[in-house]
Amino acid sequence: MLRGENYFCVVDLHAVTIPQDPATFSENTLTSAALLYLAEGIIDLSKWRILVQSHITAHAKLEWLLNCVTPTNRLERVIQFKGKAKRGGREGVGVGLFTYLVL
């Protein structure tokens, strides 16, 4: 049995490391959150919290603080960055893909 507070998280900010249509992005985020609410018959929502990453400003603040103290050589070793850099060249990798990894 689960004790304490439990969370479902819609981690939508990772999707913006590549170009997104704003309307589609917003719709997909809300759809993901709505699906969790629809699972209410399975999930006791009185014991769970649903968080949408892009709706929590503290997330961006924490990322900034962690970015300030994370060495770039550690991020360059992460598989997501290495794979994208190998396929499209290092200069083609957006800063968002490089820095979201600190979280």
MMTF fields as JSON, N, C-alpha, C and O atoms, coordinates in Angstrom:
{
  "mmtfVersion": "1.0.0",
  "mmtfProducer": "UNKNOWN",
  "numBonds": 411,
  "numAtoms": 412,
  "numGroups": 103,
  "numChains": 1,
  "numModels": 1,
  "chainsPerModel": [1],
  "groupsPerChain": [103],
  "chainIdList": ["A"],
  "bondAtomList": [4, 2, 8, 6, 12, 10, 16, 14, 20, 18, 24, 22, 28, 26, 32, 30, 36, 34, 40, 38, 44, 42, 48, 46, 52, 50, 56, 54, 60, 58, 64, 62, 68, 66, 72, 70, 76, 74, 80, 78, 84, 82, 88, 86, 92, 90, 96, 94, 100, 98, 104, 102, 108, 106, 112, 110, 116, 114, 120, 118, 124, 122, 128, 126, 132, 130, 136, 134, 140, 138, 144, 142, 148, 146, 152, 150, 156, 154, 160, 158, 164, 162, 168, 166, 172, 170, 176, 174, 180, 178, 184, 182, 188, 186, 192, 190, 196, 194, 200, 198, 204, 202, 208, 206, 212, 210, 216, 214, 220, 218, 224, 222, 228, 226, 232, 230, 236, 234, 240, 238, 244, 242, 248, 246, 252, 250, 256, 254, 260, 258, 264, 262, 268, 266, 272, 270, 276, 274, 280, 278, 284, 282, 288, 286, 292, 290, 296, 294, 300, 298, 304, 302, 308, 306, 312, 310, 316, 314, 320, 318, 324, 322, 328, 326, 332, 330, 336, 334, 340, 338, 344, 342, 348, 346, 352, 350, 356, 354, 360, 358, 364, 362, 368, 366, 372, 370, 376, 374, 380, 378, 384, 382, 388, 386, 392, 390, 396, 394, 400, 398, 404, 402, 408, 406],
  "bondOrderList": [1, 1, 1, 1, 1, 1, 1, 1, 1, 1, 1, 1, 1, 1, 1, 1, 1, 1, 1, 1, 1, 1, 1, 1, 1, 1, 1, 1, 1, 1, 1, 1, 1, 1, 1, 1, 1, 1, 1, 1, 1, 1, 1, 1, 1, 1, 1, 1, 1, 1, 1, 1, 1, 1, 1, 1, 1, 1, 1, 1, 1, 1, 1, 1, 1, 1, 1, 1, 1, 1, 1, 1, 1, 1, 1, 1, 1, 1, 1, 1, 1, 1, 1, 1, 1, 1, 1, 1, 1, 1, 1, 1, 1, 1, 1, 1, 1, 1, 1, 1, 1, 1],
  "groupList": [{"groupName": "MET", "atomNameList": ["N", "CA", "C", "O"], "elementList": ["N", "C", "C", "O"], "formalChargeList": [0, 0, 0, 0], "bondAtomList": [1, 0, 2, 1, 3, 2], "bondOrderList": [1, 1, 2], "singleLetterCode": "M", "chemCompType": "L-PEPTIDE LINKING"}, {"groupName": "LEU", "atomNameList": ["N", "CA", "C", "O"], "elementList": ["N", "C", "C", "O"], "formalChargeList": [0, 0, 0, 0], "bondAtomList": [1, 0, 2, 1, 3, 2], "bondOrderList": [1, 1, 2], "singleLetterCode": "L", "chemCompType": "L-PEPTIDE LINKING"}, {"groupName": "ARG", "atomNameList": ["N", "CA", "C", "O"], "elementList": ["N", "C", "C", "O"], "formalChargeList": [0, 0, 0, 0], "bondAtomList": [1, 0, 2, 1, 3, 2], "bondOrderList": [1, 1, 2], "singleLetterCode": "R", "chemCompType": "L-PEPTIDE LINKING"}, {"groupName": "GLY", "atomNameList": ["N", "CA", "C", "O"], "elementList": ["N", "C", "C", "O"], "formalChargeList": [0, 0, 0, 0], "bondAtomList": [1, 0, 2, 1, 3, 2], "bondOrderList": [1, 1, 2], "singleLetterCode": "G", "chemCompType": "PEPTIDE LINKING"}, {"groupName": "GLU", "atomNameList": ["N", "CA", "C", "O"], "elementList": ["N", "C", "C", "O"], "formalChargeList": [0, 0, 0, 0], "bondAtomList": [1, 0, 2, 1, 3, 2], "bondOrderList": [1, 1, 2], "singleLetterCode": "E", "chemCompType": "L-PEPTIDE LINKING"}, {"groupName": "ASN", "atomNameList": ["N", "CA", "C", "O"], "elementList": ["N", "C", "C", "O"], "formalChargeList": [0, 0, 0, 0], "bondAtomList": [1, 0, 2, 1, 3, 2], "bondOrderList": [1, 1, 2], "singleLetterCode": "N", "chemCompType": "L-PEPTIDE LINKING"}, {"groupName": "TYR", "atomNameList": ["N", "CA", "C", "O"], "elementList": ["N", "C", "C", "O"], "formalChargeList": [0, 0, 0, 0], "bondAtomList": [1, 0, 2, 1, 3, 2], "bondOrderList": [1, 1, 2], "singleLetterCode": "Y", "chemCompType": "L-PEPTIDE LINKING"}, {"groupName": "PHE", "atomNameList": ["N", "CA", "C", "O"], "elementList": ["N", "C", "C", "O"], "formalChargeList": [0, 0, 0, 0], "bondAtomList": [1, 0, 2, 1, 3, 2], "bondOrderList": [1, 1, 2], "singleLetterCode": "F", "chemCompType": "L-PEPTIDE LINKING"}, {"groupName": "CYS", "atomNameList": ["N", "CA", "C", "O"], "elementList": ["N", "C", "C", "O"], "formalChargeList": [0, 0, 0, 0], "bondAtomList": [1, 0, 2, 1, 3, 2], "bondOrderList": [1, 1, 2], "singleLetterCode": "C", "chemCompType": "L-PEPTIDE LINKING"}, {"groupName": "VAL", "atomNameList": ["N", "CA", "C", "O"], "elementList": ["N", "C", "C", "O"], "formalChargeList": [0, 0, 0, 0], "bondAtomList": [1, 0, 2, 1, 3, 2], "bondOrderList": [1, 1, 2], "singleLetterCode": "V", "chemCompType": "L-PEPTIDE LINKING"}, {"groupName": "ASP", "atomNameList": ["N", "CA", "C", "O"], "elementList": ["N", "C", "C", "O"], "formalChargeList": [0, 0, 0, 0], "bondAtomList": [1, 0, 2, 1, 3, 2], "bondOrderList": [1, 1, 2], "singleLetterCode": "D", "chemCompType": "L-PEPTIDE LINKING"}, {"groupName": "HIS", "atomNameList": ["N", "CA", "C", "O"], "elementList": ["N", "C", "C", "O"], "formalChargeList": [0, 0, 0, 0], "bondAtomList": [1, 0, 2, 1, 3, 2], "bondOrderList": [1, 1, 2], "singleLetterCode": "H", "chemCompType": "L-PEPTIDE LINKING"}, {"groupName": "ALA", "atomNameList": ["N", "CA", "C", "O"], "elementList": ["N", "C", "C", "O"], "formalChargeList": [0, 0, 0, 0], "bondAtomList": [1, 0, 2, 1, 3, 2], "bondOrderList": [1, 1, 2], "singleLetterCode": "A", "chemCompType": "L-PEPTIDE LINKING"}, {"groupName": "THR", "atomNameList": ["N", "CA", "C", "O"], "elementList": ["N", "C", "C", "O"], "formalChargeList": [0, 0, 0, 0], "bondAtomList": [1, 0, 2, 1, 3, 2], "bondOrderList": [1, 1, 2], "singleLetterCode": "T", "chemCompType": "L-PEPTIDE LINKING"}, {"groupName": "ILE", "atomNameList": ["N", "CA", "C", "O"], "elementList": ["N", "C", "C", "O"], "formalChargeList": [0, 0, 0, 0], "bondAtomList": [1, 0, 2, 1, 3, 2], "bondOrderList": [1, 1, 2], "singleLetterCode": "I", "chemCompType": "L-PEPTIDE LINKING"}, {"groupName": "PRO", "atomNameList": ["N", "CA", "C", "O"], "elementList": ["N", "C", "C", "O"], "formalChargeList": [0, 0, 0, 0], "bondAtomList": [1, 0, 2, 1, 3, 2], "bondOrderList": [1, 1, 2], "singleLetterCode": "P", "chemCompType": "L-PEPTIDE LINKING"}, {"groupName": "GLN", "atomNameList": ["N", "CA", "C", "O"], "elementList": ["N", "C", "C", "O"], "formalChargeList": [0, 0, 0, 0], "bondAtomList": [1, 0, 2, 1, 3, 2], "bondOrderList": [1, 1, 2], "singleLetterCode": "Q", "chemCompType": "L-PEPTIDE LINKING"}, {"groupName": "SER", "atomNameList": ["N", "CA", "C", "O"], "elementList": ["N", "C", "C", "O"], "formalChargeList": [0, 0, 0, 0], "bondAtomList": [1, 0, 2, 1, 3, 2], "bondOrderList": [1, 1, 2], "singleLetterCode": "S", "chemCompType": "L-PEPTIDE LINKING"}, {"groupName": "LYS", "atomNameList": ["N", "CA", "C", "O"], "elementList": ["N", "C", "C", "O"], "formalChargeList": [0, 0, 0, 0], "bondAtomList": [1, 0, 2, 1, 3, 2], "bondOrderList": [1, 1, 2], "singleLetterCode": "K", "chemCompType": "L-PEPTIDE LINKING"}, {"groupName": "TRP", "atomNameList": ["N", "CA", "C", "O"], "elementList": ["N", "C", "C", "O"], "formalChargeList": [0, 0, 0, 0], "bondAtomList": [1, 0, 2, 1, 3, 2], "bondOrderList": [1, 1, 2], "singleLetterCode": "W", "chemCompType": "L-PEPTIDE LINKING"}],
  "groupTypeList": [0, 1, 2, 3, 4, 5, 6, 7, 8, 9, 9, 10, 1, 11, 12, 9, 13, 14, 15, 16, 10, 15, 12, 13, 7, 17, 4, 5, 13, 1, 13, 17, 12, 12, 1, 1, 6, 1, 12, 4, 3, 14, 14, 10, 1, 17, 18, 19, 2, 14, 1, 9, 16, 17, 11, 14, 13, 12, 11, 12, 18, 1, 4, 19, 1, 1, 5, 8, 9, 13, 15, 13, 5, 2, 1, 4, 2, 9, 14, 16, 7, 18, 3, 18, 12, 18, 2, 3, 3, 2, 4, 3, 9, 3, 9, 3, 1, 7, 13, 6, 1, 9, 1],
  "groupIdList": [1, 2, 3, 4, 5, 6, 7, 8, 9, 10, 11, 12, 13, 14, 15, 16, 17, 18, 19, 20, 21, 22, 23, 24, 25, 26, 27, 28, 29, 30, 31, 32, 33, 34, 35, 36, 37, 38, 39, 40, 41, 42, 43, 44, 45, 46, 47, 48, 49, 50, 51, 52, 53, 54, 55, 56, 57, 58, 59, 60, 61, 62, 63, 64, 65, 66, 67, 68, 69, 70, 71, 72, 73, 74, 75, 76, 77, 78, 79, 80, 81, 82, 83, 84, 85, 86, 87, 88, 89, 90, 91, 92, 93, 94, 95, 96, 97, 98, 99, 100, 101, 102, 103],
  "secStructList": [7, 7, 7, 1, 7, 3, 3, 3, 3, 3, 7, 7, 4, 4, 4, 4, 4, 1, 7, 7, 7, 2, 2, 2, 2, 2, 2, 2, 2, 2, 2, 2, 2, 2, 2, 2, 2, 2, 4, 4, 4, 6, 1, 7, 6, 6, 6, 3, 3, 3, 3, 3, 4, 4, 4, 7, 2, 2, 2, 2, 2, 2, 2, 2, 2, 2, 2, 2, 2, 1, 7, 2, 2, 2, 2, 2, 6, 1, 2, 2, 2, 2, 2, 2, 2, 2, 2, 2, 7, 4, 4, 4, 1, 7, 2, 2, 2, 2, 2, 4, 4, 4, 7],
  "xCoordList": [0.838, 0.0, 0.879, 1.874, 0.505, 1.253, 0.91, -0.248, 1.92, 1.712, 2.236, 3.101, 1.696, 2.147, 1.567, 0.606, 2.169, 1.689, 2.36, 3.542, 1.597, 2.087, 1.801, 0.828, 2.653, 2.539, 2.592, 3.348, 1.772, 1.903, 2.415, 1.967, 3.335, 3.891, 3.845, 4.302, 3.29, 3.306, 4.543, 4.549, 5.593, 6.873, 6.913, 7.59, 6.179, 6.003, 7.141, 7.294, 7.933, 8.991, 10.076, 10.722, 10.287, 11.289, 10.936, 11.822, 9.66, 9.224, 9.651, 9.766, 9.889, 10.229, 11.712, 12.17, 12.466, 13.858, 13.948, 15.017, 12.812, 12.698, 11.512, 10.625, 11.472, 10.369, 8.998, 8.8, 8.063, 6.7, 5.705, 5.962, 4.587, 3.474, 2.836, 2.383, 2.788, 2.275, 0.873, 0.611, -0.018, -1.39, -1.415, -2.082, -0.688, -0.635, 0.046, -0.395, 1.112, 1.832, 0.909, 0.854, 0.199, -0.722, -1.823, -2.167, -2.369, -3.436, -2.936, -3.625, -1.74, -1.188, -0.907, -1.096, -0.458, -0.197, -1.495, -1.557, -2.524, -3.808, -4.434, -5.068, -4.253, -4.774, -4.092, -4.747, -2.795, -2.065, -2.565, -2.769, -2.759, -3.266, -4.697, -5.052, -5.507, -6.903, -6.984, -7.85, -6.096, -6.093, -5.84, -6.386, -5.023, -4.791, -6.061, -6.368, -6.797, -8.059, -9.09, -9.893, -9.063, -10.014, -9.739, -10.62, -8.532, -8.182, -8.656, -8.241, -9.521, -9.954, -10.537, -10.417, -11.16, -11.699, -10.613, -10.858, -9.408, -8.273, -7.41, -6.862, -7.307, -6.458, -7.322, -8.286, -6.988, -7.682, -7.057, -6.002, -7.715, -7.142, -7.022, -6.355, -7.654, -7.473, -6.076, -5.622, -5.397, -4.065, -2.971, -1.786, -3.359, -2.409, -2.519, -3.591, -1.417, -1.389, -0.931, -0.068, -1.513, -1.103, -0.395, -0.96, 0.854, 1.661, 1.933, 2.249, 1.812, 2.192, 3.452, 3.421, 4.538, 5.86, 5.879, 6.438, 5.286, 5.335, 4.497, 4.604, 3.674, 2.842, 3.503, 2.925, 4.689, 5.382, 6.623, 7.63, 6.555, 7.673, 8.93, 10.039, 8.777, 9.944, 10.829, 12.034, 10.231, 10.997, 12.048, 13.215, 11.644, 12.578, 13.64, 14.804, 13.233, 14.197, 15.228, 16.42, 14.773, 15.695, 16.644, 17.838, 16.11, 16.976, 18.072, 19.227, 17.721, 18.726, 19.821, 21.007, 19.426, 20.415, 21.326, 22.54, 20.733, 21.54, 22.439, 23.569, 21.939, 22.752, 24.004, 25.068, 23.875, 24.996, 26.135, 27.271, 25.852, 26.891, 27.223, 28.037, 26.615, 26.869, 27.918, 27.728, 29.018, 30.052, 29.547, 28.846, 29.896, 29.425, 29.941, 29.255, 31.127, 31.654, 30.782, 30.741, 30.094, 29.191, 27.961, 27.477, 27.453, 26.277, 26.622, 25.792, 27.833, 28.249, 28.328, 28.319, 28.405, 28.486, 27.116, 27.029, 26.058, 24.711, 24.262, 24.482, 23.63, 23.281, 22.377, 22.541, 21.428, 20.529, 21.319, 21.086, 22.245, 23.055, 23.984, 24.084, 24.662, 25.61, 24.92, 25.45, 23.738, 23.017, 22.603, 22.78, 22.051, 21.607, 22.812, 22.754, 23.897, 25.098, 25.703, 26.213, 25.644, 26.2, 25.383, 25.941, 24.049, 23.175, 23.201, 23.238, 23.181, 23.048, 24.214, 24.157, 25.259, 26.39, 26.183, 25.076, 27.23, 27.182, 26.602, 25.855, 26.943, 26.464, 24.966, 24.368, 24.36, 22.93, 22.067, 20.84, 22.71, 21.971, 21.583, 22.436, 20.282, 19.81, 20.253, 20.458, 20.398, 20.799, 19.793, 20.17, 18.517, 17.501, 17.767, 17.605, 18.172, 18.474, 19.7, 19.771, 20.638, 21.872, 21.601, 22.131, 20.779, 20.628, 19.476, 19.514, 18.46, 17.354, 17.816, 17.155, 18.94, 19.443, 19.827, 19.877, 20.097, 20.498, 19.372, 19.638, 18.14, 17.04, 16.858, 15.969],
  "yCoordList": [-1.187, 0.0, 1.246, 1.316, 2.222, 3.471, 4.373, 4.48, 5.008, 5.925, 7.305, 7.442, 8.318, 9.669, 10.201, 9.656, 11.278, 11.872, 11.188, 10.849, 10.995, 10.368, 11.315, 12.069, 11.272, 12.224, 11.53, 10.581, 12.028, 11.758, 13.057, 14.136, 12.963, 14.184, 14.106, 13.135, 15.138, 15.289, 16.123, 17.336, 15.474, 16.154, 16.703, 16.166, 17.769, 18.326, 19.231, 19.441, 19.767, 20.687, 19.981, 20.615, 18.698, 17.979, 17.978, 17.903, 18.06, 18.046, 19.299, 19.266, 20.398, 21.635, 21.75, 22.806, 20.671, 20.687, 20.589, 20.771, 20.299, 20.361, 21.273, 21.423, 21.884, 22.82, 22.157, 21.017, 22.879, 22.395, 23.451, 24.65, 23.006, 23.904, 24.237, 23.327, 25.511, 25.864, 25.332, 24.877, 25.381, 24.914, 23.402, 22.918, 22.669, 21.217, 20.832, 19.911, 21.531, 21.256, 21.437, 20.579, 22.533, 22.808, 21.751, 21.266, 21.401, 20.398, 19.033, 18.351, 18.64, 17.351, 17.312, 16.281, 18.432, 18.508, 18.337, 17.565, 19.056, 18.953, 17.566, 17.05, 16.971, 15.623, 14.624, 13.752, 14.755, 13.856, 13.983, 12.978, 15.202, 15.422, 14.899, 14.3, 15.126, 14.666, 13.143, 12.601, 12.457, 10.991, 10.485, 9.46, 11.201, 10.811, 10.988, 10.167, 12.073, 12.282, 11.229, 10.799, 10.814, 9.794, 8.436, 7.58, 8.261, 7.0, 6.977, 6.12, 7.914, 8.051, 6.764, 6.506, 5.961, 4.697, 3.751, 2.87, 3.941, 3.104, 3.806, 3.169, 5.112, 5.915, 6.657, 7.325, 6.546, 7.306, 8.695, 8.887, 9.67, 11.009, 11.735, 12.766, 11.216, 11.843, 11.541, 12.197, 10.548, 10.171, 10.557, 10.391, 11.066, 11.392, 12.853, 13.452, 13.413, 14.767, 14.641, 13.825, 15.448, 15.485, 16.81, 17.88, 16.724, 17.912, 18.026, 17.034, 19.221, 19.497, 20.352, 21.488, 19.805, 20.415, 21.881, 22.718, 22.202, 23.573, 24.551, 25.763, 24.044, 24.911, 25.228, 25.938, 24.714, 24.907, 25.759, 25.258, 27.031, 27.938, 27.571, 27.881, 26.923, 26.524, 25.552, 25.472, 24.82, 23.872, 24.617, 24.226, 25.677, 26.456, 27.131, 27.228, 27.586, 28.214, 27.203, 27.505, 26.014, 24.969, 24.589, 24.394, 24.485, 24.139, 25.179, 24.83, 26.447, 27.509, 27.359, 27.448, 27.131, 26.98, 25.77, 25.851, 24.659, 23.472, 23.674, 23.186, 24.392, 24.684, 25.464, 25.261, 26.348, 27.196, 26.423, 26.897, 25.257, 24.494, 23.154, 22.393, 22.86, 21.59, 21.781, 22.597, 21.046, 21.161, 20.64, 19.629, 21.317, 20.914, 19.533, 18.81, 19.154, 17.842, 16.705, 15.629, 16.924, 15.89, 15.753, 14.643, 16.874, 16.833, 16.237, 15.565, 16.479, 15.951, 14.423, 13.817, 13.802, 12.341, 11.668, 10.446, 12.444, 11.875, 11.383, 12.047, 10.213, 9.524, 10.357, 10.307, 11.12, 11.916, 12.961, 13.162, 13.619, 14.64, 13.994, 14.47, 12.921, 12.269, 11.76, 11.896, 11.175, 10.645, 11.729, 11.587, 12.808, 13.915, 14.58, 14.922, 14.765, 15.386, 14.517, 15.033, 13.206, 12.295, 12.344, 12.31, 12.426, 12.437, 13.773, 13.797, 14.879, 16.168, 17.107, 18.254, 16.651, 17.529, 18.294, 18.74, 18.439, 19.091, 20.501, 20.911, 21.239, 22.623, 22.703, 23.771, 21.594, 21.569, 21.21, 21.192, 20.922, 20.544, 21.803, 22.627, 21.947, 23.119, 23.095, 22.027, 24.255, 24.375, 23.694, 23.172, 23.694, 23.053, 21.57, 21.054, 20.878, 19.453, 19.252, 18.299, 20.142, 20.048, 20.285, 19.568, 21.288, 21.681, 21.024, 20.97, 20.523, 19.914, 18.677, 18.227, 18.139, 16.916, 17.082, 16.093, 18.303, 18.48, 18.108, 17.769, 18.164, 17.803, 16.303, 15.81],
  "zCoordList": [0.0, 0.0, 0.0, 0.722, -0.811, -0.891, 0.284, 0.689, 0.815, 1.938, 1.557, 0.692, 2.218, 1.938, 0.647, 0.105, 0.161, -1.083, -2.271, -2.222, -3.324, -4.543, -5.703, -5.674, -6.719, -7.82, -9.174, -9.38, -10.084, -11.509, -12.099, -11.711, -13.019, -13.592, -15.114, -15.716, -15.718, -17.175, -17.485, -17.271, -17.989, -18.223, -19.653, -20.53, -19.85, -21.189, -21.65, -22.853, -20.749, -21.175, -21.986, -22.821, -21.761, -22.541, -24.027, -24.877, -24.335, -25.737, -26.488, -27.713, -25.789, -26.496, -26.824, -27.259, -26.619, -27.059, -28.58, -29.162, -29.216, -30.671, -30.981, -30.139, -32.162, -32.466, -32.323, -32.745, -31.726, -31.499, -31.961, -31.85, -32.472, -32.749, -31.399, -30.706, -31.006, -29.679, -29.39, -28.277, -30.356, -30.126, -29.892, -28.977, -30.718, -30.567, -29.259, -28.572, -28.92, -27.676, -26.477, -25.596, -26.444, -25.336, -25.275, -24.197, -26.428, -26.487, -26.002, -25.243, -26.439, -26.018, -24.519, -23.872, -23.973, -22.537, -21.758, -20.801, -22.171, -21.475, -21.642, -20.721, -22.812, -23.037, -22.103, -21.534, -21.951, -21.051, -19.616, -18.934, -19.163, -17.811, -17.679, -16.664, -18.698, -18.664, -18.591, -17.905, -19.285, -19.235, -17.812, -17.403, -17.079, -15.688, -14.857, -13.994, -15.128, -14.407, -14.797, -13.969, -16.072, -16.523, -15.876, -15.803, -15.421, -14.766, -13.31, -12.529, -12.956, -11.572, -11.008, -9.811, -11.845, -11.362, -10.888, -10.064, -11.416, -11.058, -10.002, -9.102, -10.135, -9.267, -8.257, -8.632, -7.008, -5.968, -5.923, -5.318, -6.567, -6.685, -5.347, -5.263, -4.315, -2.997, -2.446, -1.509, -3.029, -2.573, -3.563, -3.275, -4.712, -5.766, -6.168, -6.084, -6.601, -7.161, -8.611, -8.935, -9.463, -10.869, -11.098, -10.871, -11.553, -11.805, -13.298, -13.955, -13.824, -15.208, -15.145, -14.67, -15.621, -15.495, -15.925, -15.217, -17.059, -17.575, -16.757, -16.946, -15.862, -15.032, -13.691, -12.868, -13.472, -12.199, -12.451, -12.953, -12.107, -12.393, -11.608, -12.044, -10.472, -9.685, -10.457, -10.216, -11.378, -12.187, -13.007, -13.022, -13.68, -14.502, -13.621, -14.008, -12.456, -11.544, -11.062, -11.002, -10.723, -10.282, -11.412, -11.187, -12.627, -13.753, -13.924, -14.171, -13.795, -13.929, -12.875, -13.192, -11.631, -10.562, -10.809, -10.622, -11.226, -11.507, -12.726, -12.752, -13.737, -14.92, -14.542, -15.126, -13.574, -13.173, -12.517, -12.499, -11.988, -11.282, -11.952, -11.428, -13.086, -13.765, -14.85, -15.752, -14.777, -15.816, -17.164, -17.215, -18.238, -19.564, -19.958, -20.681, -19.504, -19.894, -19.355, -19.952, -18.247, -17.726, -18.623, -18.846, -19.138, -20.01, -21.368, -21.98, -21.839, -23.134, -23.148, -24.22, -21.986, -21.902, -21.892, -22.004, -21.759, -21.658, -23.031, -24.043, -23.05, -24.294, -25.218, -26.437, -24.658, -25.504, -26.287, -27.479, -25.614, -26.286, -27.306, -28.437, -26.923, -27.823, -29.08, -30.182, -28.915, -30.07, -31.045, -32.254, -30.519, -31.381, -32.046, -33.227, -31.303, -31.857, -32.958, -33.952, -32.777, -33.779, -35.069, -36.166, -34.931, -36.115, -36.851, -38.081, -36.117, -36.779, -36.605, -37.05, -35.972, -35.716, -34.425, -34.124, -33.684, -32.375, -32.444, -31.555, -33.491, -33.606, -33.897, -33.765, -34.288, -34.559, -33.357, -33.454, -32.217, -31.017, -30.256, -29.924, -29.979, -29.24, -27.79, -27.212, -27.214, -25.814, -24.892, -23.843, -25.274, -24.445, -24.25, -23.145, -25.31, -25.192, -24.303, -23.527, -24.426, -23.651, -22.166, -21.317, -21.849, -20.436, -19.699, -18.469, -20.376, -19.631, -18.876, -17.94, -19.282, -18.673, -17.21, -16.48, -16.761, -15.359, -14.396, -13.243, -14.844, -13.967, -13.922, -13.228]
}
